[in-house]
Amino acid sequence: MFPQDDGLQTLAGARDGAVVPARDSAALPDARRRALLGGAALGLAAALSGCGFRRRGTAELPFGTLYLAVPDGSALGAELRRNLVHGSNVTIVNEPGQAEARLDLLGENRRREIVSYNAAGRAREYRLYYSASYRVSDGKGRDFVPVSELTLKRDTTNIEDQILAQESQEAFLYRDMQTDMAQQIVRRLALIKR
């Protein structure tokens, strides 16, 4: 005759045939993992909501159509176009007469300055600057945003023995600043009062 399965099993090596409840070894870790993940997700949500974090949505601009007057080949102009098309309620038009507003990108400037020197007198750290000036008007002489300039900066350490790596790092930081600059301009456009 076979013993009845009552959910109990004999503990191997236990004295006097001690009996303990059987446990499903695969179910417990999954249940524990789900509980831990759920708790972590709940904790993360509480922490993020407590600090004021919210996902960026679509920028609600106070005009429906916009003409971008940017220099040909401008990387910032391309980034602005991408941010406006994919992250706002505005339609980019090809003719200034069709637009409710006009954004003129007046200039961009990059520069680098030495922040500190090493013991040998060579540059150890640089500060990179990226500036852009722009204005937003209705195309008829009324400015929504007068000529404004934004300047961003990033610090970088000089990698003396790896010149190509240093150049790549600087190029990456300038691209990052261009992306940040475009996002800041779009956020400022959303604040315009008509």
LINZI-V654485 format. One record per pair of residues at least 4 apart in sequence whose C-alpha atoms are under 7 Angstrom apart, sorted by sequence separation. I is the first residue (numbers start at 1). J is the second residue. If there is no record, write none. Layout:
{{I,J} {I,J}}
//
This chain:
{{14,18} {24,28} {26,30} {27,31} {28,32} {29,33} {30,34} {31,35} {32,36} {33,37} {34,38} {35,39} {36,40} {37,41} {38,42} {39,43} {40,44} {41,45} {42,46} {43,47} {44,48} {45,49} {46,50} {47,51} {48,52} {49,53} {70,74} {74,78} {75,79} {76,80} {77,81} {78,82} {79,83} {80,84} {81,85} {82,86} {83,87} {84,88} {117,121} {118,122} {137,141} {138,142} {159,163} {162,166} {163,167} {164,168} {165,169} {166,170} {167,171} {168,172} {169,173} {170,174} {171,175} {172,176} {173,177} {174,178} {175,179} {176,180} {177,181} {178,182} {179,183} {180,184} {181,185} {182,186} {183,187} {184,188} {185,189} {186,190} {187,191} {188,192} {48,53} {93,98} {117,122} {118,123} {137,142} {138,143} {84,90} {85,91} {93,99} {96,102} {117,123} {118,124} {137,143} {138,144} {10,17} {11,18} {70,77} {116,123} {117,124} {136,143} {137,144} {159,166} {10,18} {11,19} {116,124} {117,125} {136,144} {137,145} {158,166} {10,19} {11,20} {114,123} {116,125} {136,145} {9,19} {10,20} {115,125} {135,145} {136,146} {8,19} {9,20} {114,125} {115,126} {135,146} {8,20} {9,21} {114,126} {115,127} {135,147} {8,21} {9,22} {113,126} {114,127} {134,147} {135,148} {7,21} {8,22} {112,126} {113,127} {133,147} {134,148} {7,22} {112,127} {113,128} {133,148} {134,149} {112,128} {133,149} {111,128} {112,129} {132,149} {133,150} {111,129} {131,149} {132,150} {110,129} {111,130} {131,150} {132,151} {110,130} {131,151} {109,130} {110,131} {130,151} {131,152} {109,131} {129,151} {130,152} {108,131} {109,132} {129,152} {130,153} {66,90} {108,132} {129,153} {64,89} {65,90} {66,91} {67,92} {107,132} {108,133} {128,153} {129,154} {152,177} {64,90} {65,91} {66,92} {67,93} {107,133} {127,153} {128,154} {61,88} {63,90} {64,91} {65,92} {66,93} {67,94} {106,133} {127,154} {128,155} {59,87} {60,88} {61,89} {65,93} {67,95} {105,133} {106,134} {127,155} {58,87} {59,88} {60,89} {61,90} {67,96} {105,134} {126,155} {127,156} {58,88} {59,89} {104,134} {105,135} {126,156} {58,89} {103,134} {104,135} {125,156} {126,157} {67,99} {103,135} {104,136} {125,157} {126,158} {66,99} {103,136} {124,157} {125,158} {65,99} {66,100} {67,101} {68,102} {69,103} {70,104} {102,136} {103,137} {124,158} {65,100} {66,101} {67,102} {68,103} {69,104} {70,105} {101,136} {102,137} {123,158} {64,100} {65,101} {66,102} {67,103} {68,104} {69,105} {101,137} {102,138} {63,100} {101,138} {102,139} {63,101} {100,138} {101,139} {130,177} {144,192} {79,179} {83,183} {76,178} {80,182} {84,186} {79,182} {76,182} {59,187} {61,189} {62,190} {61,190} {60,190} {62,192} {59,190} {62,194}}
//
